[in-house]
Amino acid sequence: MNPKRANRTLTTIMMICIIVTCLVLMNVLYTMITKTHLRSGVVVTDYSNSAEKKLITASRGMIYDRNKEIIAQDVDTYTIYAILDPSHTGIGDVPEYVSDAKLISEKLAPMVNMSVDEMMEYFEIAQANNMYQTEFGLKGKNLSTAQKEAIDALELPGIEFTKSSQRFYPNGKFASYLIGYAQYDEEEQRVVGKMGVESMLDEYLKGQDGEERYNSSASGTVLPGSKYVTSEAVNGNDVYLTIDRNVQVALEKCMEATMKDFKAQRAWAIVMEVETGRILGYASYPTFDLNERDIKEYRNFPCDSEYEPGSIMKAITYAAAIDSGHYPEGKTYQSGQFFMGIDNNGQAYRASSKAESEEVIYDALGRNYGTITFEEGFARSSNVGISEMLTKYLPTNVFEEYLDRFHFFQRVNMVGVSNEATGVKNFTYPIEKLTTGFGQGSSVTAMQIVQAYTALLNDGKMMKPYFIDRIVNSYNGDVIEEYSPEVVGTPISKETADKMRDLMNQVVNDPKMGGAYNRYHMDDVEVIGKTGTSEIASNGQYTSDMYVNSFLGAAPYDDPKVLMYYVFESPDYMTYTGGPYQSAFRQALIATGVSGAVASGNGDSSSANWQEYEMPSLVNHSLDYANEKLKPYRVNKVVIGDGSSIVKQYPQAQSMFATKQNIFLLTDGANITMPDMRGWVLKDVQQFAAISGIPIQSSGSGSVKSQSVAAGTTIDASTEIKVTLK
């Protein structure tokens, strides 16, 4: 190559490099001075090389009833805010701030239930204080996903959202003191259980938050492709309870009617399986809405309220006498009044006159039934009969031993409950030993009562009450903790339990002398039980204007499966009825398969014999085949679609189904018609929606009373369907 040409080429290359370097330096200097890229015109201060961090909130675990109906869940909520700073622009200089507050207010205010003037006040305050952004008070918080999507559709510049999670309780008032509630805690920066199961099992439910990182512009815009997750959120574990939603809803209605109709100040009730101790329903009134948390009473009466139970305790006294061999079977005594004297050894005895007595004990309402047997005395709930038994037949020290064997005056220690009371045993003076026998003087808790009564109803085996069934990993379904029936003692023999069931049968089913016959006798199932009425002590004196009324019933008589203990404080101890109790108890009998029918599409709730069956496999078979296979069973087939072949079924093959249950069969036909849902329970409505893919909105509780779309109407996923339960 010519040396001169080579030199010229080298010089040219060097000049080009110098020019390029100068241009780069000029661009850098220009950018440093003006904060604007020379070639593109992009403002470099809009970008940040530092990584931002954002919390990925874990979902709190769900709480379900025993049939997997939702009791507590997390729902997404949103807080709306407006960006006011003009520097908040996206890539390409797209404005992302509110430039016309009046126009935005006119469009946005109706979406969050605000007036235009009300929203403008927030804008004016923010602008006057040169604020970067503004929120809109309480009305701008806790917006639903539907509200957010509706606002997003308006495409309002500068209107953005922050997402959060809120604990939601679909049933409102629902075993509120047992379930408790969870809410956002500013100090812990998460949703925290504050009461009940939500608090006691918070470590299982809470989950573990994750984290993501990203680069953003100075105005806050996330740079595309810069987002990455550093740690995944781990959702909380799910908790399954033994509570049955249908039983609980019926129990809530029972409590509401009791408070209103009988002018009760307090009321509480427990529904429980006799043979297992599983609690199906639990209520304490006054109550509160789990979503509103309008709490006026903080005591959980069945567990932490000590009260004198009244004649409910007479069954324990009789059981102690029978089991210890001190029962005066077939013998008689004089009812009406009992003059209690005290002998030289400090023991109570029956004096012959009031003059030589220390105390006088009367039968209720001053009644005198004459000379009666102890069996009749139990049926009539005679206080004098208990006093006669404890002074003449059953030594009080033996009776006290049985109180211990039945675990009175000690905590039940039920998992998921705090602040459980022990009761108070007043058993020092002779009068206290007698009054404890008929439920006055000493105090107990409702949980102690139901636990003790399981021995009377369950062949002598005493079952520990429990309401938490299991705790489950929400990802893979693995069981983390599981709770099973637990025998906590055998205070009496099977023979004693058999005799006690006979005595309790008289109380409810003998029309002549049964003290519970008029209120609690049921024609379709043989209920046994015991009533109780007691005075309330205040400042060392018994009041004359407020009483504790109660009834513990169980069914069926020959093999009790379920009990319901019902207590309320009221000035009415004479004229109240057993209607509220019977309504709730019937639902408990249905739930446990004792009597009645599962709610069906035709609203039939007659007391037919209840049976359980194994579901056959119907998928990929013809509809005719399915009809033939289900023919022997008294069930309600709900056929979805107009096809001839089954593609989905509920219940699943080999699972159990019951008399009068709705059986859902999805066919391969495209045309779906609206069924008559009247009488369906919420679970049926939810199952129809799940298997058909057609969303349904529901309100209320109980069974379906009305539906917005008439039966027989063609429906699809876009049809707006609402059902009301009552």
WOQUI-V873890 format. One record per backbone hydrogen bond with DSSP energy under -0.5 kcal/mol. CO is the residue of the C=O (numbers start at 1). NH is the residue of the N-H. Records with the same first field share a line. If there is no record, write none. Layout:
CO: NH + NH
This chain:
2: 6
3: 7
4: 8
5: 9
6: 10
7: 11
8: 12
9: 13
10: 14
11: 15
12: 16
13: 17
14: 18
15: 19
16: 20
17: 21
18: 22
19: 23
20: 24
21: 25
22: 26
23: 27
24: 28
25: 29
26: 30
27: 31
28: 32
29: 33
30: 34
31: 35
35: 44 + 45
37: 41
42: 37 + 44
43: 46
44: 47
46: 218
52: 214
54: 212
55: 57
56: 210
59: 236
62: 239
63: 71 + 72
64: 241
65: 68
69: 65
72: 63
73: 168
75: 166
77: 164
78: 143
79: 162
80: 136
81: 160
82: 134
83: 98
85: 88
87: 89
88: 96
90: 93
94: 90
97: 99
100: 104
101: 105
102: 106
103: 107
104: 108
105: 109
108: 111 + 112
109: 112 + 114
110: 113
115: 119
116: 120
117: 121
118: 122
119: 122 + 123
120: 124
121: 125
122: 126
123: 127
124: 128
125: 129
126: 131
127: 130
132: 84 + 85
134: 82
136: 140
137: 140
138: 141
140: 80
143: 78
144: 148
145: 149
146: 150
147: 151
148: 152
149: 153
151: 154
152: 155
155: 157
156: 159
158: 83 + 160
160: 81
162: 79
164: 77
166: 75
168: 73 + 170
169: 172
171: 173
172: 174 + 290
175: 178 + 179
176: 180
178: 197
179: 198
181: 194 + 195
183: 192
184: 186
185: 189 + 190
190: 185
192: 183
195: 198 + 199
196: 199 + 200
197: 201
199: 202
201: 204 + 205
202: 206
204: 237
205: 61
208: 234
210: 56
211: 230 + 231
212: 54
213: 228
214: 52
215: 223
216: 48
217: 220
221: 217
223: 226
228: 213
231: 211
233: 235
234: 208
238: 472
239: 64
240: 469 + 470
243: 66 + 245
244: 248
245: 249
246: 250
247: 251
248: 252
249: 253
250: 254
251: 255
252: 256
253: 257
254: 258
255: 259
256: 260
257: 261
258: 262 + 264
260: 263
262: 572
266: 569
267: 285
268: 567
269: 283
270: 565
271: 280 + 281
272: 563
273: 277
277: 466
278: 273 + 280
280: 244
281: 271
283: 269
285: 267
289: 293
293: 295
299: 301
300: 303 + 304
301: 305
302: 447
303: 421
304: 306
307: 309 + 444
309: 312
310: 313
311: 314
312: 315
313: 316 + 317
314: 318
315: 319
316: 320
317: 321
318: 322
319: 323
320: 324
321: 326 + 327
322: 325
327: 329
328: 331
331: 374
333: 335 + 372
335: 337
336: 363
338: 340 + 361
339: 341 + 351
340: 358 + 359
341: 349
343: 346
347: 343
349: 341 + 351
353: 356
354: 357
359: 340
361: 338
363: 366
364: 367
370: 335 + 372
372: 333
373: 377
374: 378
375: 379
376: 380
377: 382
378: 381
379: 515
381: 383
382: 386
383: 387
384: 388
385: 389
386: 390
387: 391
388: 392
389: 393 + 394
393: 395
395: 398 + 399
396: 400
397: 401
398: 402
399: 403
400: 404
401: 405
402: 406
403: 408
404: 407
407: 410
414: 417
424: 426 + 443
425: 427
429: 432 + 433
430: 434
431: 435
432: 436
433: 437
434: 437 + 438
435: 438 + 440
436: 439
439: 310
440: 442
443: 424
444: 307
445: 449
446: 450
447: 451
448: 452
449: 453
450: 454
451: 455
452: 455 + 456
453: 457
454: 458
455: 460
458: 461
460: 492
461: 463
462: 488 + 489
466: 279
467: 242 + 243 + 469
469: 483
470: 240
471: 480 + 481
472: 238
473: 477
478: 473 + 480
481: 471
486: 464 + 488
489: 462
493: 497
494: 498
495: 499
496: 500
497: 501
498: 502
499: 503
500: 504
501: 505
502: 506
503: 507
504: 508 + 529
505: 509
506: 510
507: 516 + 517
509: 511
510: 514
513: 515
514: 517
516: 520 + 521
517: 521
525: 527
526: 557
528: 554
530: 552
532: 550
534: 548
535: 537
536: 543
538: 541
541: 538
546: 536
547: 549 + 570
548: 534
549: 568
550: 532
551: 553 + 566
552: 530
553: 564
554: 528
555: 561 + 562
556: 559
561: 274
562: 555
563: 272
564: 553 + 566
565: 270
566: 551
567: 268
568: 549 + 570
569: 265 + 266
570: 547
571: 573
578: 582
579: 583
580: 584
581: 585
582: 586
583: 587
584: 588
585: 589
586: 590
587: 591
588: 592
589: 594 + 595
590: 593
600: 603
603: 605
606: 608
611: 659
613: 657
615: 654
616: 618
618: 621
621: 646
622: 626
623: 627
624: 628
625: 629
626: 630
627: 631
628: 631
630: 633
633: 635
634: 660
635: 637
636: 663
637: 639
638: 640 + 665
639: 641
640: 667
644: 623
645: 668
646: 620
648: 666
650: 664
652: 655
655: 615
657: 613
658: 661
659: 598
661: 636
662: 664
663: 638
664: 650
665: 640 + 667
666: 647 + 648
670: 672
672: 715
674: 712
675: 677
677: 680
680: 704
681: 684 + 685
682: 686
683: 687
684: 688
685: 689
686: 690
687: 691
688: 692
689: 693 + 694
693: 695
697: 723
699: 725
701: 703
702: 682
703: 726
704: 679
706: 724
710: 713
713: 674
715: 672
716: 719
719: 721
721: 697
722: 708
723: 699 + 725
724: 705 + 706
725: 701
